[in-house]
Amino acid sequence: DTGVSQDPRHKITKRGQNVTFRCDPISEHNRLYWYRQTLGQGPEFLTYFQNEAQLEKSRLLSDRFSAERPKGSFSTLEIQRTEQGDSAMYLCASSLARSSLAKNIQYFGAGTRLSVL
Amino acid sequence: EDQVTQSPEALRLQEGESSSLNCSYTVSGLRGLFWYRQDPGKGPEFLFTLYSAGEEKEKERLKATLTKKESFLHITAPKPEDSATYLCAVCEGGSEKLVFGKGMKLTVNP
């Protein structure tokens, strides 16, 4: 399978705990995105990387959220001191862009469903 | 104000009953409009991307069209396996993020 891979698929945690999710993009894709989706809503953008550089962050990304893409390949999204409002599906996507005008087709993984009790 | 509005929010069709889904958007400098399909518990699956008014794309029973203010996803003779949530998203000039609508849940009954 050469699609976007996310791990774990499900995570249940207690309020106040830290959690970390991993995303492996499609190989060769230089851009990687994180989105959050709650029930009945479309995905909401959190942040994106081009190679290892984090180029855009949403105001939704509070200080408790941090994302990394250390070698320009896989990425991790960490949530510290989780709150019940963090319960959502966290989606990762990747795309291949060779220039700023390149077609930005993003391919999504299956997501990590987080439940904060 | 929502940048992307999808209607209707939900739609029930009988197998073979054609219909259209609407996506209206208010962004400046549209770089692209995207349609995705999402099944329960899964990530969005890419369907189409449209870049300029007048453009059309087709795939099996689906056809997407684009004007300066909206896009339509036409479903011809749908089958039960077309049941899913259809998401519309736009990419605005100066950004790489996709801005999604809330989605439209389609149910096709046999």
Contacts between the chains, C-beta under 8 A, distances in Angstrom:
chain1	res1	chain2	res2	distance
A	4	B	43	7.5
A	6	B	43	8.0
A	31	B	96	6.8
A	33	B	96	7.7
A	33	B	97	7.3
A	33	B	98	7.9
A	35	B	98	7.8
A	40	B	102	6.8
A	40	B	103	7.9
A	41	B	102	5.6
A	41	B	103	7.6
A	42	B	4	7.7
A	42	B	87	5.4
A	42	B	89	7.2
A	42	B	100	3.0
A	42	B	101	5.4
A	42	B	102	5.3
A	42	B	103	5.3
A	43	B	44	6.9
A	43	B	87	7.6
A	43	B	89	8.0
A	43	B	98	7.4
A	43	B	100	5.2
A	44	B	100	7.4
A	45	B	97	3.9
A	45	B	98	6.6
A	45	B	99	7.1
A	48	B	96	5.7
A	48	B	97	6.6
A	55	B	96	7.3
A	56	B	95	6.7
A	56	B	96	6.4
A	56	B	97	6.4
A	58	B	97	7.5
A	91	B	43	5.4
A	91	B	44	7.4
A	93	B	43	7.9
A	97	B	96	7.7
A	103	B	32	6.9
A	103	B	49	6.6
A	103	B	51	7.6
A	104	B	31	6.8
A	104	B	32	6.2
A	104	B	91	5.3
A	104	B	96	6.0
A	104	B	98	7.9
A	105	B	34	7.5
A	105	B	46	6.1
A	105	B	49	5.8
A	106	B	34	7.7
A	106	B	46	7.4
A	106	B	98	6.2
A	107	B	46	6.0
A	108	B	36	7.6
A	108	B	43	3.7
A	108	B	44	4.7
A	108	B	45	7.4
A	108	B	46	7.7
A	109	B	43	5.2
A	110	B	41	7.8
A	110	B	42	5.5
A	110	B	43	4.9
A	111	B	42	7.4
A	111	B	43	5.0
A	113	B	41	7.7
